[in-house]
Amino acid sequence: FYFVTHSEGATEIEHMNPALSGHERKSIVSLPANTKVTSLDLSLGGRFLAATIDDRIAVINIDKKELVYISDDMAIVYPPIWTNSEADLTYARLENNIPVLYEYNLDKQQHVRLKTGFIAKRTLSIDESLLLDDEYNLWHFNHQTQSQNLIAQLPSGSPNRWVIHDENLYFTSRIENVAMINRVRLGTDMAEAKELAKNRF
C-alpha cells in the first residue's frame, strides 16, 4: 500500500508490502517538508499514482519515480480518480463556480471535457459509472439511457474515503466520535454500517 509521511526535512510518498518480512518501506517520491498531499489513487495496473499535491493534480510513474503535474496552481481542482484504463484518469475543476468533470489521457496528454455538475467519477463498465456531485450525492449513471439513480450521500469526496469492490460501495463516516464503515450493495437497497473505532478524531 501507498502512504504519506512527514518529517522535518521532507514529505515522502512511500510504499510498503505487509506480505514481505520486515515490512520494508520504499520511497516513491520525496517532496519539500511543507508539501500537502491530500489524496492518492492507484491505477488499476499498479503502475501509476494520481495525487492531489498542494491543490494541484499530479501523476506519478511508480517504477521511474517521476512526478508530473497536469493542473496549474491557479485552478481549483477536485481529487483525481483512475478509470479502468491504465492511461486515463478523471478529475474535476471549478469553472464559473460550477464543477466540470474531465478525463485526462497520459499518452496523448489531453484533457477532454465530460460533464458538468459533478466532482468525481468511478467507472463500473463501458455503459455504467458512479458520479459524485458537489453535495457528495453519489449517483449510478447509465450512459446508454442517460438515466441516473441516487445511491447514497457520502461524507467526503476524497477517493480515499470511498471505493467499489465486488459490486459493493464501501465508505467511511462518523457518528459523533465513532468512526463507521458503510457498505451498500449496488443495484439493491441493501445497506449496513459497522463500528470501526471510538474516540478517533
C-alpha positions as CSV (number, residue, x, y, z in Angstrom):
1,F,0.0,0.0,0.0
2,Y,1.0,3.6,-0.5
3,F,1.0,6.3,2.2
4,V,2.4,9.8,3.0
5,T,4.9,10.5,5.8
6,H,6.2,13.9,7.1
7,S,9.5,14.8,8.7
8,E,11.4,18.0,9.3
9,G,13.3,17.5,6.1
10,A,10.7,16.1,3.6
11,T,7.3,14.9,2.8
12,E,7.5,11.3,1.3
13,I,5.1,9.2,-0.7
14,E,6.1,5.7,0.3
15,H,5.2,2.1,-0.4
16,M,5.1,-0.9,1.9
17,N,4.2,-4.5,1.2
18,P,2.9,-6.0,4.5
19,A,3.3,-9.5,3.0
20,L,7.1,-9.2,3.0
21,S,9.1,-9.9,6.1
22,G,10.4,-6.8,7.8
23,H,7.7,-4.6,6.2
24,E,10.4,-2.8,4.2
25,R,9.3,0.8,3.2
26,K,10.4,2.3,-0.1
27,S,10.2,6.0,-1.0
28,I,8.5,6.7,-4.3
29,V,8.7,10.5,-4.3
30,S,10.4,13.0,-2.0
31,L,8.8,16.5,-1.7
32,P,9.5,19.6,0.3
33,A,8.7,19.3,4.0
34,N,5.7,21.7,3.9
35,T,4.0,19.9,1.0
36,K,0.4,18.9,1.5
37,V,-0.7,15.6,-0.1
38,T,-4.5,15.3,0.3
39,S,-5.4,12.3,-2.0
40,L,-3.8,9.2,-3.6
41,D,-5.3,6.9,-6.1
42,L,-3.6,3.8,-7.6
43,S,-4.2,2.9,-11.2
44,L,-5.7,-0.5,-12.0
45,G,-2.5,-2.0,-13.2
46,G,-0.5,-0.6,-10.3
47,R,1.9,1.5,-12.5
48,F,0.8,5.0,-11.6
49,L,-0.5,7.1,-8.7
50,A,-2.7,10.1,-9.2
51,A,-2.4,12.6,-6.4
52,T,-3.6,16.0,-5.1
53,I,-0.4,17.8,-4.1
54,D,-0.6,21.4,-2.8
55,D,-4.0,21.7,-4.6
56,R,-2.6,20.6,-7.9
57,I,-3.2,17.2,-9.7
58,A,-0.1,15.1,-10.2
59,V,0.6,11.8,-11.9
60,I,3.5,9.6,-10.5
61,N,5.2,6.9,-12.5
62,I,6.0,4.4,-9.7
63,D,8.7,2.5,-11.5
64,K,10.5,5.6,-12.8
65,K,9.7,7.6,-9.6
66,E,8.7,10.5,-11.8
67,L,6.1,13.1,-10.9
68,V,4.3,15.3,-13.5
69,Y,1.7,18.0,-12.7
70,I,-1.3,18.1,-15.0
71,S,-3.0,21.2,-13.5
72,D,-1.6,24.6,-12.6
73,D,-1.7,26.3,-9.3
74,M,-4.5,28.8,-10.5
75,A,-7.1,26.1,-11.0
76,I,-9.5,24.9,-8.2
77,V,-9.5,21.1,-8.7
78,Y,-11.0,18.1,-7.1
79,P,-9.1,14.8,-6.4
80,P,-8.3,12.6,-9.4
81,I,-9.6,9.0,-9.9
82,W,-8.4,6.4,-12.3
83,T,-10.7,4.8,-14.9
84,N,-10.5,1.1,-15.8
85,S,-7.7,2.1,-18.2
86,E,-4.1,2.5,-17.2
87,A,-3.9,5.6,-19.4
88,D,-6.9,7.6,-18.3
89,L,-8.0,9.3,-15.1
90,T,-10.9,11.7,-14.3
91,Y,-10.9,14.8,-12.2
92,A,-13.0,18.0,-11.9
93,R,-12.1,21.6,-11.8
94,L,-14.3,24.6,-10.9
95,E,-15.3,26.8,-13.8
96,N,-17.6,29.8,-13.1
97,N,-18.4,28.3,-9.7
98,I,-19.6,25.0,-11.3
99,P,-17.6,21.8,-11.1
100,V,-16.7,20.4,-14.6
101,L,-15.6,16.7,-14.9
102,Y,-12.7,16.0,-17.3
103,E,-10.8,12.9,-18.5
104,Y,-7.1,13.1,-18.9
105,N,-5.1,10.7,-21.2
106,L,-1.5,10.1,-20.2
107,D,-0.4,9.0,-23.7
108,K,-1.9,12.0,-25.5
109,Q,-1.6,14.4,-22.6
110,Q,-5.1,15.5,-23.5
111,H,-7.9,16.9,-21.3
112,V,-11.4,16.0,-22.5
113,R,-14.5,17.7,-21.0
114,L,-17.1,15.1,-19.9
115,K,-19.9,16.5,-17.8
116,T,-20.8,19.5,-15.6
117,G,-22.1,19.4,-12.0
118,F,-20.0,16.5,-10.8
119,I,-16.7,16.3,-8.9
120,A,-15.7,12.7,-9.3
121,K,-16.4,9.6,-11.4
122,R,-15.7,5.9,-10.9
123,T,-16.1,3.7,-14.0
124,L,-18.1,0.4,-13.5
125,S,-18.3,-0.7,-17.1
126,I,-18.5,0.7,-20.6
127,D,-22.1,1.6,-20.0
128,E,-22.2,2.5,-16.3
129,S,-20.4,4.9,-13.9
130,L,-20.8,6.3,-10.5
131,L,-20.9,10.1,-10.4
132,L,-20.4,12.3,-7.3
133,D,-21.9,15.7,-7.2
134,D,-20.7,18.7,-5.2
135,E,-23.0,17.9,-2.3
136,Y,-21.5,14.4,-2.2
137,N,-24.6,12.7,-3.5
138,L,-23.4,9.5,-5.3
139,W,-25.4,8.6,-8.5
140,H,-25.4,5.5,-10.6
141,F,-25.4,6.7,-14.2
142,N,-26.3,4.7,-17.3
143,H,-24.5,6.1,-20.4
144,Q,-26.9,4.4,-22.9
145,T,-30.2,5.6,-21.4
146,Q,-28.7,8.8,-19.8
147,S,-30.6,7.8,-16.6
148,Q,-29.2,8.3,-13.0
149,N,-30.3,6.9,-9.7
150,L,-29.2,8.1,-6.2
151,I,-27.2,5.5,-4.2
152,A,-26.1,7.4,-1.1
153,Q,-24.8,10.7,0.3
154,L,-21.1,10.4,1.2
155,P,-19.4,12.4,4.0
156,S,-16.5,13.3,1.7
157,G,-15.4,13.5,-1.9
158,S,-11.9,12.1,-1.3
159,P,-11.2,8.9,-3.2
160,N,-9.5,7.6,-0.1
161,R,-12.9,7.6,1.7
162,W,-15.0,5.5,-0.8
163,V,-14.3,2.6,-3.0
164,I,-16.1,-0.1,-5.1
165,H,-15.3,-3.8,-4.6
166,D,-17.2,-6.8,-5.8
167,E,-20.3,-4.7,-6.7
168,N,-20.3,-3.1,-3.2
169,L,-19.8,0.5,-2.3
170,Y,-17.7,1.0,0.8
171,F,-17.3,4.4,2.5
172,T,-16.3,5.7,5.9
173,S,-18.4,8.1,8.0
174,R,-18.6,9.4,11.6
175,I,-21.4,9.4,14.2
176,E,-20.2,11.9,16.8
177,N,-16.9,10.4,18.0
178,V,-17.5,6.9,16.4
179,A,-15.9,6.1,13.1
180,M,-18.0,3.8,10.9
181,I,-17.6,1.7,7.8
182,N,-20.6,1.5,5.5
183,R,-21.5,-0.9,2.7
184,V,-24.1,-0.6,0.0
185,R,-24.8,-3.4,-2.4
186,L,-25.0,-1.8,-5.8
187,G,-28.3,-2.3,-7.6
188,T,-30.2,-3.2,-4.4
189,D,-31.5,-1.5,-1.2
190,M,-29.1,-3.5,1.0
191,A,-27.0,-1.3,3.3
192,E,-25.2,-1.8,6.5
193,A,-22.8,0.0,8.8
194,K,-20.3,-1.3,11.4
195,E,-18.3,0.5,14.0
196,L,-14.6,0.9,13.3
197,A,-13.3,2.8,16.3
198,K,-14.4,5.2,19.1
199,N,-12.9,8.5,20.2
200,R,-10.9,8.9,16.9
201,F,-10.7,12.5,15.6
